[in-house]
Amino acid sequence: MADVHEPKTRSYNMSQISGKDTKPEMIVRKFLHSNGFRYSLHRKDLPGKPDLVLPKYNSVIFVHGCFWHAHEGCKYFKIPETRTEWWKEKLHKNKERDKKHIQELEEMGWNVIVVWECETKEPNNLKNLILSII
């Protein structure tokens, strides 16, 4: 199936996708703050610029979008039918970069937590997040 948008429209749509303050990230931030956790955001001095850093718990949290980080087996992840090989390569590089950053952070002594976009849709999943922090 071909793209439903003209290249110019698709380019504009893609340019509007933000890497910070996404809806899933805001859900996690609101949940943590309401449960008494304090954190800093997007620390540039740490590998991968984690979305949230909880120094008191020596933990970092990445909030991954299911599509952009290729969440296998998730209903929100599907390889596009156009430019398939290009997308496969791009998403594979994203996953490799994620692994590298997680490994570097763990070697530095950080507890690394990954929250997937699909997990933010269920409140019970977020409760498990607190257990993984403390």
N, C-alpha and C positions, 0 to 999 in steps of 0.2 A: 504494500500500500504506500502510495506517495504521501509526502508531507501535505497537510491540509492548508498550510500557510505559504505565502510567497516568501522567497529568501529574505527580503527586507523586513517583513513582519516577523519572521522567525528570529532574525538577528536581534531585533528590538526586544522581543519576548525574552530571549536568552540573556540579554544585557541587564534585564531587570531582576534577575535572580541574585539574591544577596547571600553572602557567606556568613554574615553576622546577624544577630537579632532575628533569627528565623522563628517561625511559630513554634516548632518543637523545642527550640532552645528556650524561648520565653516561658513555655509551660514548665520545663524543668527548673528554670530559675525561680519562678513564682512558687513552685512546690517546695523547693529547698528553703527559700527565704521564709515562707510561712511556717516551716518546721524548725526555725531557729538557726539554720546554717548560714554562715557568712562566707562570701567567696569574692575572688577577683575575676575579671574577665579577660580572655584573650592575651595572656601574658606572652609578650614577644621574646622573652629571654628563655622560654622553654621550647623544646622541639615540638613542632606542629601547632604552636599557639593554641593550647587547649581552650575549649569554650569556657570552662569554669575551672578555677583552681581553689581548692580548699586547703590552705597551708596548715591549719590546725590539725587536720586529719592526714596530712601528707598525701592528698589525693587530687587527681585531676579528672575531669569529665569531658569526654568528647560527645557531642550530640550529632549523630550521623544521620543524614538523609538517606532513606533506603535506596533511592535511585542513584544518587551521586557516589555512594560508597558501596554499591553493588551488594545489597543485602540478599544473599542467596536464599531461595525458598520463601521469600516475602511476597505478599500479593501486590505490594507497591513497587516492586522492582521487575522491570521487563526491558530487555534490550530493544531499542527502537528498530523498526523494520527498514528504515532508510539509513544508509551509511553504516550498516551493521558492523563491519570490520573496524571502522574508525572508532565507533562507540565502545566496542569490546576492548580495544587497545587503551583508550582513554580511561575507562573504568578499571581496567587491570592496573594501570599505573597509579590510580587513586588508591586502590587496595594495597599495593606494594608500599606506597608512601606512608599509608596509615600504619602498616606493620613496622616499618622502620622507626617512625616516631614513637610508637608504643614501646618498642624494644629499648630505644634510647632513654625514654622516661623511666622505665623499669630499672635500667642500669644505674640511673641517677637516684634510685630509691623511692620513686613515686608509685603510689597505688593508682593504676589506670582503670577507669571505668568508661565503657562505651554504652551510650544509650541510643537506641535506634528510634527513628521517627515513629515507627509503628508501635513501639512500646509506650510512647507518650499518649496514645489514644485510650489506654486503660489505666485508671487510677491505681489499681492493685499493683501494676508493674512499677509504678513510681515508688510505692511503699517499699518494695524490694531494693530500690536504689539506696534508701537510707541504711538498710541493713548492710549493704556492700561498702558503705562509707565508714561506718563505726565499728 
